Amino acid sequence: MTDSIELSIVMPCLNEAETLAQCIEKARLGIQRSDVRGEIIVADNGSTDGSQAIAEKLGARVVPVKEKGYGSALRGGINAASGKWILMGDADDSYDFSEITGFAKKFQEGFELVMGCRLPSGGGTIMPGAMPWKNRWIGNPVLSFIGQLFFKCPARDFHCGLRGFTRAAFEKMDLQTTGMEFASEMVIKATLKRLKITEVPITLHKDGRSRPPHLKPWRDGWRHLQFMLLYSPRWLFLVPGLLLSVLGIAVSAALSCKTFHLGAVVFDVGTLAVACMTVIIGFQLVAFAFYTKVFAIAEGLLPDDPKLTRVFKVFTLEKGILLGLAILLAGIILLVHALWIWRRTGYGNLPPEDNLRRLIPAATLVAVSVQIIFSSFFMSALGLKTKSRRPPKLPELPL
């Protein structure tokens, strides 16, 4: 019997007695309309309102999941599912499970992740009162845009809760999170692993519960954003670090020679000190990008990256040490020059502005050189772990 199941519909459940029966009936109708052999699974996360009895009475299979969290409930239900295709959706009656034929067709066409799209731009519909204004006009568009920017995800509606995937795709994604981040992790990993992703338009209805939803827009929105940033060292560290470094170097080089005037505003050694600080911070962020990427690959959190491999072939430990020593030499030369000027005055008082214009860049070069040398050693140590447990060759990930 289990071998003949094609589609498993998994509903996470935590006290959904008000709407669970409607969802199960619609799911049964959706399976019939899709002309597939299916099953309905209710992944219960500790309901105390009789949801389990309702599900069993209507013929759904109840899978108790002790570990709390949206992701935990879904993982428990998915692991217990028998189908080669799995469709997940909330049990609050906001998604119409009777209209799932589009998902079944996409599976039959060979797609591995099929996302529902609630947005009108993708053919979807949001019924009046179905989505709070802050979710519709701020949270969902912003997070979807960030997801597309960071990971080149083809899905317009990055956080739609009604989605389907194949059993093989679920195993490839190797999802780890237990909370609301489970949905973001799924789309991110599916994109990084180059799975075949598509969307089908759906309608989002106002949920049928009398109580407030489990979702907390600001808290959970921040959790999704935080998760996406942590999975993208390129945008969290590398891009800001490069921008700060380039800006700081340009301003420092200009102010090391002379004071600049912009109208009534004067840029002098104070601005030079801030610019040099920006250089140091920028470099540290760039180093963090490499640390994070190498560590994540070594731990199997991110797939291997051919771009990073090429970088390490060019930028070896020895070259990093030589670059650091060259910058250190430049800093020392500037310090010696400043000392020579001081000696010419008999080691007396020097004009503060001129003296700082020499000392601040020199100190910055010394600090950056030390960072480069020891960062090279640290990344080399991380690289040893990566080589010792190199993961299988997977699609390219932008740093």
Secondary structure as the mmCIF struct_conf table of DSSP 4:
data_model
#
loop_
_struct_conf.conf_type_id
_struct_conf.id
_struct_conf.beg_label_comp_id
_struct_conf.beg_label_asym_id
_struct_conf.beg_label_seq_id
_struct_conf.end_label_comp_id
_struct_conf.end_label_asym_id
_struct_conf.end_label_seq_id
HELX_RH_3T_P HELX_RH_3T_P1 THR A 2 SER A 4
STRN STRN1 LEU A 7 CYS A 13
BEND BEND1 LEU A 14 ASN A 15
TURN_TY1_P TURN_TY1_P1 ALA A 17 THR A 19
HELX_RH_AL_P HELX_RH_AL_P1 LEU A 20 SER A 34
TURN_TY1_P TURN_TY1_P2 ASP A 35 ASP A 35
STRN STRN2 GLY A 38 ASP A 44
BEND BEND2 ASN A 45 GLY A 46
BEND BEND3 ASP A 49 GLY A 50
HELX_RH_AL_P HELX_RH_AL_P2 SER A 51 LYS A 57
TURN_TY1_P TURN_TY1_P3 LEU A 58 GLY A 59
HELX_LH_PP_P HELX_LH_PP_P1 ALA A 60 ALA A 60
STRN STRN3 ARG A 61 PRO A 64
BEND BEND4 GLU A 67 GLU A 67
BEND BEND5 GLY A 69 GLY A 69
HELX_RH_AL_P HELX_RH_AL_P3 TYR A 70 ALA A 80
BEND BEND6 LYS A 84 LYS A 84
STRN STRN4 TRP A 85 MET A 88
BEND BEND7 ALA A 91 SER A 94
STRN STRN5 TYR A 95 TYR A 95
TURN_TY1_P TURN_TY1_P4 PHE A 97 SER A 98
HELX_RH_AL_P HELX_RH_AL_P4 THR A 101 GLN A 108
TURN_TY1_P TURN_TY1_P5 GLU A 109 GLY A 110
BEND BEND8 GLU A 112 GLU A 112
STRN STRN6 LEU A 113 CYS A 117
BEND BEND9 LEU A 119 LEU A 119
HELX_RH_3T_P HELX_RH_3T_P2 PRO A 120 GLY A 122
TURN_TY1_P TURN_TY1_P6 GLY A 123 GLY A 123
STRN STRN7 THR A 125 ILE A 126
TURN_TY1_P TURN_TY1_P7 PRO A 128 GLY A 129
BEND BEND10 ALA A 130 MET A 131
HELX_RH_AL_P HELX_RH_AL_P5 TRP A 133 LYS A 134
HELX_RH_PI_P HELX_RH_PI_P1 ASN A 135 GLY A 139
HELX_RH_AL_P HELX_RH_AL_P6 ASN A 140 PHE A 151
BEND BEND11 ARG A 156 ASP A 157
TURN_TY1_P TURN_TY1_P8 PHE A 158 HIS A 159
BEND BEND12 GLY A 161 GLY A 161
STRN STRN8 ARG A 163 THR A 166
HELX_RH_AL_P HELX_RH_AL_P7 ARG A 167 MET A 173
BEND BEND13 GLY A 179 GLY A 179
TURN_TY1_P TURN_TY1_P9 MET A 180 MET A 180
HELX_RH_AL_P HELX_RH_AL_P8 GLU A 181 LEU A 192
TURN_TY1_P TURN_TY1_P10 LYS A 193 ARG A 194
STRN STRN9 ILE A 197 PRO A 201
STRN STRN10 THR A 203 LEU A 204
HELX_LH_PP_P HELX_LH_PP_P2 HIS A 205 ASP A 207
BEND BEND14 SER A 210 ARG A 211
HELX_LH_PP_P HELX_LH_PP_P3 PRO A 212 PRO A 213
BEND BEND15 HIS A 214 HIS A 214
HELX_RH_AL_P HELX_RH_AL_P9 PRO A 217 LEU A 230
TURN_TY1_P TURN_TY1_P11 TYR A 231 TYR A 231
HELX_RH_AL_P HELX_RH_AL_P10 PRO A 233 PRO A 233
HELX_RH_PI_P HELX_RH_PI_P2 ARG A 234 LEU A 238
HELX_RH_AL_P HELX_RH_AL_P11 VAL A 239 LEU A 255
TURN_TY1_P TURN_TY1_P12 SER A 256 CYS A 257
STRN STRN11 PHE A 260 LEU A 262
TURN_TY1_P TURN_TY1_P13 GLY A 263 ALA A 264
STRN STRN12 VAL A 265 PHE A 267
HELX_RH_AL_P HELX_RH_AL_P12 VAL A 269 ALA A 298
TURN_TY1_P TURN_TY1_P14 GLU A 299 GLY A 300
BEND BEND16 LEU A 301 LEU A 302
HELX_RH_AL_P HELX_RH_AL_P13 PRO A 306 VAL A 314
BEND BEND17 PHE A 315 PHE A 315
HELX_RH_AL_P HELX_RH_AL_P14 LEU A 317 ARG A 344
TURN_TY1_P TURN_TY1_P15 THR A 345 GLY A 346
BEND BEND18 TYR A 347 TYR A 347
HELX_RH_AL_P HELX_RH_AL_P15 PRO A 352 SER A 388
TURN_TY1_P TURN_TY1_P16 ARG A 389 ARG A 389
HELX_LH_PP_P HELX_LH_PP_P4 ARG A 390 LYS A 393
#
